[in-house]
Amino acid sequence: MKRVQIQLTEDQDARLKRRALASGRSVSALIREAVDRLSGEGDRDDRVRRVMKLAGKYRSGMSDLAENHDRYLAEAYRK
């Protein structure tokens, strides 16, 4: 790995440290992840795992959402 030096605002530093603490990861790991996301080079398997964790997590309350997805989406964008 290559060592680099960056400058952050006090607020950015505090937010990054809070997120690292909450996630149990290092600040460096979070920065590497952000660079991967920004450059589009993130680990595909990791992205797939994160998306799959969301599957079924939320409920719309609509029994016909799959059949009428396009209609509901169009209505939402009209608002």
PyMOL Python script that loads the backbone (N, CA, C, O; Angstrom):
from pymol import cmd

cmd.read_pdbstr("""\
ATOM      1  N   MET A   1       0.833  -1.180   0.000  1.00  0.00           N
ATOM      2  CA  MET A   1       0.000   0.000   0.000  1.00  0.00           C
ATOM      3  C   MET A   1       0.873   1.236   0.000  1.00  0.00           C
ATOM      4  O   MET A   1       2.006   1.229   0.481  1.00  0.00           O
ATOM      5  N   LYS A   2       0.323   2.277  -0.543  1.00  0.00           N
ATOM      6  CA  LYS A   2       1.028   3.548  -0.600  1.00  0.00           C
ATOM      7  C   LYS A   2       0.493   4.470   0.487  1.00  0.00           C
ATOM      8  O   LYS A   2      -0.720   4.584   0.664  1.00  0.00           O
ATOM      9  N   ARG A   3       1.364   5.106   1.192  1.00  0.00           N
ATOM     10  CA  ARG A   3       0.980   6.052   2.244  1.00  0.00           C
ATOM     11  C   ARG A   3       0.792   7.427   1.606  1.00  0.00           C
ATOM     12  O   ARG A   3       1.638   7.881   0.836  1.00  0.00           O
ATOM     13  N   VAL A   4      -0.322   8.086   1.930  1.00  0.00           N
ATOM     14  CA  VAL A   4      -0.596   9.434   1.433  1.00  0.00           C
ATOM     15  C   VAL A   4      -1.020  10.319   2.602  1.00  0.00           C
ATOM     16  O   VAL A   4      -1.450   9.837   3.649  1.00  0.00           O
ATOM     17  N   GLN A   5      -0.889  11.600   2.395  1.00  0.00           N
ATOM     18  CA  GLN A   5      -1.302  12.551   3.417  1.00  0.00           C
ATOM     19  C   GLN A   5      -2.422  13.401   2.828  1.00  0.00           C
ATOM     20  O   GLN A   5      -2.303  13.894   1.706  1.00  0.00           O
ATOM     21  N   ILE A   6      -3.513  13.576   3.582  1.00  0.00           N
ATOM     22  CA  ILE A   6      -4.633  14.396   3.134  1.00  0.00           C
ATOM     23  C   ILE A   6      -4.978  15.407   4.225  1.00  0.00           C
ATOM     24  O   ILE A   6      -4.601  15.246   5.385  1.00  0.00           O
ATOM     25  N   GLN A   7      -5.688  16.429   3.835  1.00  0.00           N
ATOM     26  CA  GLN A   7      -6.157  17.410   4.800  1.00  0.00           C
ATOM     27  C   GLN A   7      -7.677  17.390   4.818  1.00  0.00           C
ATOM     28  O   GLN A   7      -8.321  17.420   3.770  1.00  0.00           O
ATOM     29  N   LEU A   8      -8.242  17.338   6.017  1.00  0.00           N
ATOM     30  CA  LEU A   8      -9.681  17.336   6.216  1.00  0.00           C
ATOM     31  C   LEU A   8     -10.056  18.517   7.099  1.00  0.00           C
ATOM     32  O   LEU A   8      -9.241  19.009   7.879  1.00  0.00           O
ATOM     33  N   THR A   9     -11.290  18.962   6.967  1.00  0.00           N
ATOM     34  CA  THR A   9     -11.776  19.960   7.909  1.00  0.00           C
ATOM     35  C   THR A   9     -11.981  19.269   9.252  1.00  0.00           C
ATOM     36  O   THR A   9     -12.035  18.041   9.322  1.00  0.00           O
ATOM     37  N   GLU A  10     -12.095  20.047  10.300  1.00  0.00           N
ATOM     38  CA  GLU A  10     -12.349  19.474  11.625  1.00  0.00           C
ATOM     39  C   GLU A  10     -13.642  18.661  11.609  1.00  0.00           C
ATOM     40  O   GLU A  10     -13.710  17.580  12.192  1.00  0.00           O
ATOM     41  N   ASP A  11     -14.663  19.189  10.939  1.00  0.00           N
ATOM     42  CA  ASP A  11     -15.947  18.499  10.867  1.00  0.00           C
ATOM     43  C   ASP A  11     -15.827  17.175  10.111  1.00  0.00           C
ATOM     44  O   ASP A  11     -16.368  16.161  10.552  1.00  0.00           O
ATOM     45  N   GLN A  12     -15.132  17.176   8.991  1.00  0.00           N
ATOM     46  CA  GLN A  12     -14.936  15.941   8.225  1.00  0.00           C
ATOM     47  C   GLN A  12     -14.205  14.896   9.053  1.00  0.00           C
ATOM     48  O   GLN A  12     -14.574  13.722   9.054  1.00  0.00           O
ATOM     49  N   ASP A  13     -13.173  15.326   9.753  1.00  0.00           N
ATOM     50  CA  ASP A  13     -12.404  14.416  10.590  1.00  0.00           C
ATOM     51  C   ASP A  13     -13.284  13.796  11.675  1.00  0.00           C
ATOM     52  O   ASP A  13     -13.233  12.590  11.914  1.00  0.00           O
ATOM     53  N   ALA A  14     -14.091  14.637  12.327  1.00  0.00           N
ATOM     54  CA  ALA A  14     -14.961  14.141  13.396  1.00  0.00           C
ATOM     55  C   ALA A  14     -15.992  13.152  12.853  1.00  0.00           C
ATOM     56  O   ALA A  14     -16.231  12.105  13.455  1.00  0.00           O
ATOM     57  N   ARG A  15     -16.599  13.484  11.716  1.00  0.00           N
ATOM     58  CA  ARG A  15     -17.603  12.584  11.126  1.00  0.00           C
ATOM     59  C   ARG A  15     -16.972  11.263  10.716  1.00  0.00           C
ATOM     60  O   ARG A  15     -17.554  10.199  10.928  1.00  0.00           O
ATOM     61  N   LEU A  16     -15.798  11.329  10.135  1.00  0.00           N
ATOM     62  CA  LEU A  16     -15.108  10.118   9.693  1.00  0.00           C
ATOM     63  C   LEU A  16     -14.747   9.236  10.881  1.00  0.00           C
ATOM     64  O   LEU A  16     -14.907   8.017  10.818  1.00  0.00           O
ATOM     65  N   LYS A  17     -14.265   9.831  11.954  1.00  0.00           N
ATOM     66  CA  LYS A  17     -13.926   9.049  13.145  1.00  0.00           C
ATOM     67  C   LYS A  17     -15.160   8.422  13.781  1.00  0.00           C
ATOM     68  O   LYS A  17     -15.113   7.278  14.235  1.00  0.00           O
ATOM     69  N   ARG A  18     -16.272   9.169  13.816  1.00  0.00           N
ATOM     70  CA  ARG A  18     -17.522   8.606  14.359  1.00  0.00           C
ATOM     71  C   ARG A  18     -17.988   7.419  13.531  1.00  0.00           C
ATOM     72  O   ARG A  18     -18.388   6.390  14.075  1.00  0.00           O
ATOM     73  N   ARG A  19     -17.934   7.568  12.214  1.00  0.00           N
ATOM     74  CA  ARG A  19     -18.362   6.468  11.349  1.00  0.00           C
ATOM     75  C   ARG A  19     -17.448   5.265  11.508  1.00  0.00           C
ATOM     76  O   ARG A  19     -17.924   4.130  11.532  1.00  0.00           O
ATOM     77  N   ALA A  20     -16.167   5.487  11.615  1.00  0.00           N
ATOM     78  CA  ALA A  20     -15.218   4.381  11.804  1.00  0.00           C
ATOM     79  C   ALA A  20     -15.515   3.651  13.103  1.00  0.00           C
ATOM     80  O   ALA A  20     -15.540   2.421  13.139  1.00  0.00           O
ATOM     81  N   LEU A  21     -15.738   4.400  14.158  1.00  0.00           N
ATOM     82  CA  LEU A  21     -16.036   3.799  15.455  1.00  0.00           C
ATOM     83  C   LEU A  21     -17.337   2.992  15.399  1.00  0.00           C
ATOM     84  O   LEU A  21     -17.405   1.870  15.901  1.00  0.00           O
ATOM     85  N   ALA A  22     -18.358   3.577  14.786  1.00  0.00           N
ATOM     86  CA  ALA A  22     -19.659   2.903  14.709  1.00  0.00           C
ATOM     87  C   ALA A  22     -19.608   1.641  13.853  1.00  0.00           C
ATOM     88  O   ALA A  22     -20.319   0.674  14.130  1.00  0.00           O
ATOM     89  N   SER A  23     -18.776   1.645  12.823  1.00  0.00           N
ATOM     90  CA  SER A  23     -18.729   0.497  11.910  1.00  0.00           C
ATOM     91  C   SER A  23     -17.679  -0.533  12.307  1.00  0.00           C
ATOM     92  O   SER A  23     -17.658  -1.640  11.770  1.00  0.00           O
ATOM     93  N   GLY A  24     -16.804  -0.170  13.252  1.00  0.00           N
ATOM     94  CA  GLY A  24     -15.757  -1.097  13.652  1.00  0.00           C
ATOM     95  C   GLY A  24     -14.636  -1.214  12.638  1.00  0.00           C
ATOM     96  O   GLY A  24     -13.875  -2.181  12.657  1.00  0.00           O
ATOM     97  N   ARG A  25     -14.532  -0.233  11.751  1.00  0.00           N
ATOM     98  CA  ARG A  25     -13.466  -0.230  10.750  1.00  0.00           C
ATOM     99  C   ARG A  25     -12.537   0.945  11.009  1.00  0.00           C
ATOM    100  O   ARG A  25     -12.864   1.851  11.776  1.00  0.00           O
ATOM    101  N   SER A  26     -11.402   0.922  10.378  1.00  0.00           N
ATOM    102  CA  SER A  26     -10.452   2.015  10.557  1.00  0.00           C
ATOM    103  C   SER A  26     -10.809   3.180   9.642  1.00  0.00           C
ATOM    104  O   SER A  26     -11.509   3.016   8.642  1.00  0.00           O
ATOM    105  N   VAL A  27     -10.311   4.363  10.008  1.00  0.00           N
ATOM    106  CA  VAL A  27     -10.492   5.539   9.165  1.00  0.00           C
ATOM    107  C   VAL A  27      -9.880   5.271   7.792  1.00  0.00           C
ATOM    108  O   VAL A  27     -10.469   5.630   6.772  1.00  0.00           O
ATOM    109  N   SER A  28      -8.718   4.651   7.758  1.00  0.00           N
ATOM    110  CA  SER A  28      -8.061   4.341   6.486  1.00  0.00           C
ATOM    111  C   SER A  28      -8.917   3.444   5.607  1.00  0.00           C
ATOM    112  O   SER A  28      -8.999   3.654   4.397  1.00  0.00           O
ATOM    113  N   ALA A  29      -9.555   2.446   6.207  1.00  0.00           N
ATOM    114  CA  ALA A  29     -10.413   1.544   5.439  1.00  0.00           C
ATOM    115  C   ALA A  29     -11.591   2.299   4.846  1.00  0.00           C
ATOM    116  O   ALA A  29     -11.976   2.057   3.702  1.00  0.00           O
ATOM    117  N   LEU A  30     -12.168   3.216   5.623  1.00  0.00           N
ATOM    118  CA  LEU A  30     -13.285   4.008   5.115  1.00  0.00           C
ATOM    119  C   LEU A  30     -12.860   4.906   3.961  1.00  0.00           C
ATOM    120  O   LEU A  30     -13.593   5.056   2.984  1.00  0.00           O
ATOM    121  N   ILE A  31     -11.682   5.501   4.072  1.00  0.00           N
ATOM    122  CA  ILE A  31     -11.185   6.356   2.991  1.00  0.00           C
ATOM    123  C   ILE A  31     -10.923   5.536   1.736  1.00  0.00           C
ATOM    124  O   ILE A  31     -11.264   5.964   0.634  1.00  0.00           O
ATOM    125  N   ARG A  32     -10.315   4.349   1.894  1.00  0.00           N
ATOM    126  CA  ARG A  32     -10.085   3.490   0.720  1.00  0.00           C
ATOM    127  C   ARG A  32     -11.404   3.101   0.068  1.00  0.00           C
ATOM    128  O   ARG A  32     -11.510   3.089  -1.159  1.00  0.00           O
ATOM    129  N   GLU A  33     -12.416   2.782   0.883  1.00  0.00           N
ATOM    130  CA  GLU A  33     -13.733   2.437   0.343  1.00  0.00           C
ATOM    131  C   GLU A  33     -14.338   3.611  -0.418  1.00  0.00           C
ATOM    132  O   GLU A  33     -14.920   3.425  -1.486  1.00  0.00           O
ATOM    133  N   ALA A  34     -14.204   4.812   0.124  1.00  0.00           N
ATOM    134  CA  ALA A  34     -14.738   5.999  -0.545  1.00  0.00           C
ATOM    135  C   ALA A  34     -14.029   6.244  -1.877  1.00  0.00           C
ATOM    136  O   ALA A  34     -14.671   6.612  -2.861  1.00  0.00           O
ATOM    137  N   VAL A  35     -12.723   6.045  -1.914  1.00  0.00           N
ATOM    138  CA  VAL A  35     -11.972   6.219  -3.157  1.00  0.00           C
ATOM    139  C   VAL A  35     -12.421   5.185  -4.179  1.00  0.00           C
ATOM    140  O   VAL A  35     -12.582   5.511  -5.355  1.00  0.00           O
ATOM    141  N   ASP A  36     -12.624   3.944  -3.747  1.00  0.00           N
ATOM    142  CA  ASP A  36     -13.103   2.904  -4.660  1.00  0.00           C
ATOM    143  C   ASP A  36     -14.462   3.260  -5.231  1.00  0.00           C
ATOM    144  O   ASP A  36     -14.700   3.102  -6.428  1.00  0.00           O
ATOM    145  N   ARG A  37     -15.353   3.742  -4.377  1.00  0.00           N
ATOM    146  CA  ARG A  37     -16.688   4.117  -4.854  1.00  0.00           C
ATOM    147  C   ARG A  37     -16.612   5.276  -5.836  1.00  0.00           C
ATOM    148  O   ARG A  37     -17.279   5.266  -6.870  1.00  0.00           O
ATOM    149  N   LEU A  38     -15.805   6.268  -5.514  1.00  0.00           N
ATOM    150  CA  LEU A  38     -15.684   7.445  -6.359  1.00  0.00           C
ATOM    151  C   LEU A  38     -15.093   7.098  -7.717  1.00  0.00           C
ATOM    152  O   LEU A  38     -15.505   7.646  -8.739  1.00  0.00           O
ATOM    153  N   SER A  39     -14.136   6.194  -7.724  1.00  0.00           N
ATOM    154  CA  SER A  39     -13.467   5.834  -8.974  1.00  0.00           C
ATOM    155  C   SER A  39     -14.170   4.698  -9.711  1.00  0.00           C
ATOM    156  O   SER A  39     -13.768   4.329 -10.814  1.00  0.00           O
ATOM    157  N   GLY A  40     -15.220   4.144  -9.105  1.00  0.00           N
ATOM    158  CA  GLY A  40     -15.936   3.051  -9.758  1.00  0.00           C
ATOM    159  C   GLY A  40     -15.194   1.744  -9.724  1.00  0.00           C
ATOM    160  O   GLY A  40     -15.524   0.827 -10.476  1.00  0.00           O
ATOM    161  N   GLU A  41     -14.204   1.634  -8.875  1.00  0.00           N
ATOM    162  CA  GLU A  41     -13.364   0.438  -8.824  1.00  0.00           C
ATOM    163  C   GLU A  41     -13.634  -0.419  -7.598  1.00  0.00           C
ATOM    164  O   GLU A  41     -12.817  -1.274  -7.259  1.00  0.00           O
ATOM    165  N   GLY A  42     -14.755  -0.213  -6.929  1.00  0.00           N
ATOM    166  CA  GLY A  42     -15.038  -0.971  -5.715  1.00  0.00           C
ATOM    167  C   GLY A  42     -15.177  -2.455  -5.982  1.00  0.00           C
ATOM    168  O   GLY A  42     -15.404  -2.875  -7.117  1.00  0.00           O
ATOM    169  N   ASP A  43     -15.042  -3.224  -4.959  1.00  0.00           N
ATOM    170  CA  ASP A  43     -15.151  -4.672  -5.047  1.00  0.00           C
ATOM    171  C   ASP A  43     -16.597  -5.048  -5.390  1.00  0.00           C
ATOM    172  O   ASP A  43     -17.509  -4.811  -4.599  1.00  0.00           O
ATOM    173  N   ARG A  44     -16.795  -5.629  -6.561  1.00  0.00           N
ATOM    174  CA  ARG A  44     -18.143  -5.969  -7.026  1.00  0.00           C
ATOM    175  C   ARG A  44     -18.850  -6.910  -6.052  1.00  0.00           C
ATOM    176  O   ARG A  44     -20.032  -6.724  -5.762  1.00  0.00           O
ATOM    177  N   ASP A  45     -18.147  -7.905  -5.551  1.00  0.00           N
ATOM    178  CA  ASP A  45     -18.760  -8.848  -4.620  1.00  0.00           C
ATOM    179  C   ASP A  45     -19.250  -8.145  -3.360  1.00  0.00           C
ATOM    180  O   ASP A  45     -20.308  -8.482  -2.826  1.00  0.00           O
ATOM    181  N   ASP A  46     -18.484  -7.173  -2.888  1.00  0.00           N
ATOM    182  CA  ASP A  46     -18.896  -6.404  -1.712  1.00  0.00           C
ATOM    183  C   ASP A  46     -20.162  -5.610  -2.011  1.00  0.00           C
ATOM    184  O   ASP A  46     -21.075  -5.557  -1.188  1.00  0.00           O
ATOM    185  N   ARG A  47     -20.215  -4.994  -3.187  1.00  0.00           N
ATOM    186  CA  ARG A  47     -21.419  -4.226  -3.561  1.00  0.00           C
ATOM    187  C   ARG A  47     -22.635  -5.139  -3.654  1.00  0.00           C
ATOM    188  O   ARG A  47     -23.723  -4.778  -3.205  1.00  0.00           O
ATOM    189  N   VAL A  48     -22.454  -6.305  -4.228  1.00  0.00           N
ATOM    190  CA  VAL A  48     -23.565  -7.253  -4.355  1.00  0.00           C
ATOM    191  C   VAL A  48     -24.042  -7.680  -2.968  1.00  0.00           C
ATOM    192  O   VAL A  48     -25.248  -7.751  -2.728  1.00  0.00           O
ATOM    193  N   ARG A  49     -23.121  -7.962  -2.059  1.00  0.00           N
ATOM    194  CA  ARG A  49     -23.500  -8.348  -0.695  1.00  0.00           C
ATOM    195  C   ARG A  49     -24.298  -7.246  -0.007  1.00  0.00           C
ATOM    196  O   ARG A  49     -25.298  -7.523   0.656  1.00  0.00           O
ATOM    197  N   ARG A  50     -23.860  -5.995  -0.162  1.00  0.00           N
ATOM    198  CA  ARG A  50     -24.572  -4.880   0.477  1.00  0.00           C
ATOM    199  C   ARG A  50     -25.970  -4.711  -0.100  1.00  0.00           C
ATOM    200  O   ARG A  50     -26.916  -4.444   0.641  1.00  0.00           O
ATOM    201  N   VAL A  51     -26.109  -4.861  -1.395  1.00  0.00           N
ATOM    202  CA  VAL A  51     -27.429  -4.736  -2.022  1.00  0.00           C
ATOM    203  C   VAL A  51     -28.335  -5.878  -1.579  1.00  0.00           C
ATOM    204  O   VAL A  51     -29.514  -5.660  -1.301  1.00  0.00           O
ATOM    205  N   MET A  52     -27.802  -7.081  -1.512  1.00  0.00           N
ATOM    206  CA  MET A  52     -28.619  -8.234  -1.134  1.00  0.00           C
ATOM    207  C   MET A  52     -29.110  -8.138   0.307  1.00  0.00           C
ATOM    208  O   MET A  52     -30.164  -8.679   0.638  1.00  0.00           O
ATOM    209  N   LYS A  53     -28.348  -7.447   1.175  1.00  0.00           N
ATOM    210  CA  LYS A  53     -28.806  -7.238   2.547  1.00  0.00           C
ATOM    211  C   LYS A  53     -30.075  -6.400   2.594  1.00  0.00           C
ATOM    212  O   LYS A  53     -30.862  -6.505   3.535  1.00  0.00           O
ATOM    213  N   LEU A  54     -30.270  -5.572   1.581  1.00  0.00           N
ATOM    214  CA  LEU A  54     -31.448  -4.706   1.537  1.00  0.00           C
ATOM    215  C   LEU A  54     -32.693  -5.427   1.023  1.00  0.00           C
ATOM    216  O   LEU A  54     -33.816  -5.002   1.295  1.00  0.00           O
ATOM    217  N   ALA A  55     -32.496  -6.506   0.287  1.00  0.00           N
ATOM    218  CA  ALA A  55     -33.631  -7.222  -0.299  1.00  0.00           C
ATOM    219  C   ALA A  55     -34.586  -7.687   0.792  1.00  0.00           C
ATOM    220  O   ALA A  55     -34.197  -8.415   1.705  1.00  0.00           O
ATOM    221  N   GLY A  56     -35.827  -7.260   0.688  1.00  0.00           N
ATOM    222  CA  GLY A  56     -36.862  -7.664   1.631  1.00  0.00           C
ATOM    223  C   GLY A  56     -36.846  -6.901   2.947  1.00  0.00           C
ATOM    224  O   GLY A  56     -37.648  -7.189   3.836  1.00  0.00           O
ATOM    225  N   LYS A  57     -35.951  -5.940   3.084  1.00  0.00           N
ATOM    226  CA  LYS A  57     -35.829  -5.217   4.351  1.00  0.00           C
ATOM    227  C   LYS A  57     -36.945  -4.193   4.546  1.00  0.00           C
ATOM    228  O   LYS A  57     -37.344  -3.912   5.676  1.00  0.00           O
ATOM    229  N   TYR A  58     -37.442  -3.643   3.460  1.00  0.00           N
ATOM    230  CA  TYR A  58     -38.449  -2.588   3.546  1.00  0.00           C
ATOM    231  C   TYR A  58     -39.769  -3.066   2.948  1.00  0.00           C
ATOM    232  O   TYR A  58     -39.784  -3.880   2.025  1.00  0.00           O
ATOM    233  N   ARG A  59     -40.843  -2.567   3.467  1.00  0.00           N
ATOM    234  CA  ARG A  59     -42.185  -2.924   2.990  1.00  0.00           C
ATOM    235  C   ARG A  59     -42.882  -1.676   2.477  1.00  0.00           C
ATOM    236  O   ARG A  59     -42.854  -0.629   3.124  1.00  0.00           O
ATOM    237  N   SER A  60     -43.501  -1.787   1.326  1.00  0.00           N
ATOM    238  CA  SER A  60     -44.208  -0.653   0.743  1.00  0.00           C
ATOM    239  C   SER A  60     -45.651  -0.589   1.225  1.00  0.00           C
ATOM    240  O   SER A  60     -46.268   0.477   1.213  1.00  0.00           O
ATOM    241  N   GLY A  61     -46.187  -1.732   1.648  1.00  0.00           N
ATOM    242  CA  GLY A  61     -47.590  -1.774   2.021  1.00  0.00           C
ATOM    243  C   GLY A  61     -48.501  -1.954   0.815  1.00  0.00           C
ATOM    244  O   GLY A  61     -49.724  -1.965   0.958  1.00  0.00           O
ATOM    245  N   MET A  62     -47.923  -2.093  -0.362  1.00  0.00           N
ATOM    246  CA  MET A  62     -48.699  -2.262  -1.594  1.00  0.00           C
ATOM    247  C   MET A  62     -48.573  -3.703  -2.060  1.00  0.00           C
ATOM    248  O   MET A  62     -47.465  -4.213  -2.226  1.00  0.00           O
ATOM    249  N   SER A  63     -49.692  -4.348  -2.266  1.00  0.00           N
ATOM    250  CA  SER A  63     -49.643  -5.751  -2.679  1.00  0.00           C
ATOM    251  C   SER A  63     -49.372  -5.914  -4.173  1.00  0.00           C
ATOM    252  O   SER A  63     -49.047  -7.013  -4.623  1.00  0.00           O
ATOM    253  N   ASP A  64     -49.502  -4.834  -4.948  1.00  0.00           N
ATOM    254  CA  ASP A  64     -49.330  -4.921  -6.402  1.00  0.00           C
ATOM    255  C   ASP A  64     -48.115  -4.135  -6.895  1.00  0.00           C
ATOM    256  O   ASP A  64     -48.052  -3.772  -8.070  1.00  0.00           O
ATOM    257  N   LEU A  65     -47.174  -3.873  -6.032  1.00  0.00           N
ATOM    258  CA  LEU A  65     -46.034  -3.031  -6.398  1.00  0.00           C
ATOM    259  C   LEU A  65     -45.232  -3.628  -7.554  1.00  0.00           C
ATOM    260  O   LEU A  65     -44.827  -2.893  -8.455  1.00  0.00           O
ATOM    261  N   ALA A  66     -44.997  -4.913  -7.550  1.00  0.00           N
ATOM    262  CA  ALA A  66     -44.202  -5.523  -8.618  1.00  0.00           C
ATOM    263  C   ALA A  66     -44.888  -5.365  -9.975  1.00  0.00           C
ATOM    264  O   ALA A  66     -44.229  -5.098 -10.980  1.00  0.00           O
ATOM    265  N   GLU A  67     -46.197  -5.528 -10.001  1.00  0.00           N
ATOM    266  CA  GLU A  67     -46.932  -5.430 -11.269  1.00  0.00           C
ATOM    267  C   GLU A  67     -47.071  -3.992 -11.743  1.00  0.00           C
ATOM    268  O   GLU A  67     -47.089  -3.740 -12.948  1.00  0.00           O
ATOM    269  N   ASN A  68     -47.167  -3.052 -10.822  1.00  0.00           N
ATOM    270  CA  ASN A  68     -47.435  -1.655 -11.192  1.00  0.00           C
ATOM    271  C   ASN A  68     -46.289  -0.715 -10.831  1.00  0.00           C
ATOM    272  O   ASN A  68     -46.499   0.476 -10.599  1.00  0.00           O
ATOM    273  N   HIS A  69     -45.102  -1.251 -10.789  1.00  0.00           N
ATOM    274  CA  HIS A  69     -43.924  -0.472 -10.409  1.00  0.00           C
ATOM    275  C   HIS A  69     -43.795   0.813 -11.232  1.00  0.00           C
ATOM    276  O   HIS A  69     -43.604   1.893 -10.674  1.00  0.00           O
ATOM    277  N   ASP A  70     -43.898   0.694 -12.553  1.00  0.00           N
ATOM    278  CA  ASP A  70     -43.705   1.862 -13.422  1.00  0.00           C
ATOM    279  C   ASP A  70     -44.739   2.947 -13.149  1.00  0.00           C
ATOM    280  O   ASP A  70     -44.407   4.133 -13.142  1.00  0.00           O
ATOM    281  N   ARG A  71     -45.971   2.555 -12.928  1.00  0.00           N
ATOM    282  CA  ARG A  71     -47.028   3.529 -12.658  1.00  0.00           C
ATOM    283  C   ARG A  71     -46.757   4.256 -11.348  1.00  0.00           C
ATOM    284  O   ARG A  71     -46.867   5.480 -11.284  1.00  0.00           O
ATOM    285  N   TYR A  72     -46.402   3.507 -10.298  1.00  0.00           N
ATOM    286  CA  TYR A  72     -46.123   4.132  -9.009  1.00  0.00           C
ATOM    287  C   TYR A  72     -44.907   5.059  -9.093  1.00  0.00           C
ATOM    288  O   TYR A  72     -44.890   6.127  -8.481  1.00  0.00           O
ATOM    289  N   LEU A  73     -43.896   4.645  -9.851  1.00  0.00           N
ATOM    290  CA  LEU A  73     -42.709   5.463  -9.986  1.00  0.00           C
ATOM    291  C   LEU A  73     -43.038   6.767 -10.724  1.00  0.00           C
ATOM    292  O   LEU A  73     -42.578   7.840 -10.333  1.00  0.00           O
ATOM    293  N   ALA A  74     -43.823   6.667 -11.777  1.00  0.00           N
ATOM    294  CA  ALA A  74     -44.229   7.871 -12.517  1.00  0.00           C
ATOM    295  C   ALA A  74     -45.020   8.814 -11.626  1.00  0.00           C
ATOM    296  O   ALA A  74     -44.821  10.028 -11.678  1.00  0.00           O
ATOM    297  N   GLU A  75     -45.918   8.268 -10.804  1.00  0.00           N
ATOM    298  CA  GLU A  75     -46.696   9.095  -9.875  1.00  0.00           C
ATOM    299  C   GLU A  75     -45.788   9.789  -8.869  1.00  0.00           C
ATOM    300  O   GLU A  75     -45.994  10.961  -8.552  1.00  0.00           O
ATOM    301  N   ALA A  76     -44.810   9.092  -8.376  1.00  0.00           N
ATOM    302  CA  ALA A  76     -43.892   9.668  -7.390  1.00  0.00           C
ATOM    303  C   ALA A  76     -43.084  10.809  -7.982  1.00  0.00           C
ATOM    304  O   ALA A  76     -42.830  11.802  -7.299  1.00  0.00           O
ATOM    305  N   TYR A  77     -42.674  10.689  -9.246  1.00  0.00           N
ATOM    306  CA  TYR A  77     -41.888  11.746  -9.868  1.00  0.00           C
ATOM    307  C   TYR A  77     -42.729  12.944 -10.270  1.00  0.00           C
ATOM    308  O   TYR A  77     -42.193  14.034 -10.469  1.00  0.00           O
ATOM    309  N   ARG A  78     -44.038  12.760 -10.393  1.00  0.00           N
ATOM    310  CA  ARG A  78     -44.918  13.901 -10.723  1.00  0.00           C
ATOM    311  C   ARG A  78     -45.083  14.825  -9.536  1.00  0.00           C
ATOM    312  O   ARG A  78     -45.400  16.002  -9.710  1.00  0.00           O
ATOM    313  N   LYS A  79     -44.875  14.316  -8.331  1.00  0.00           N
ATOM    314  CA  LYS A  79     -45.096  15.119  -7.117  1.00  0.00           C
ATOM    315  C   LYS A  79     -44.019  16.144  -6.918  1.00  0.00           C
ATOM    316  O   LYS A  79     -44.057  16.898  -5.946  1.00  0.00           O
TER     317      LYS A  79
END
""", "prot")
cmd.dss("prot")
cmd.show_as("cartoon", "prot")
cmd.util.cbc("prot")
cmd.orient("prot")
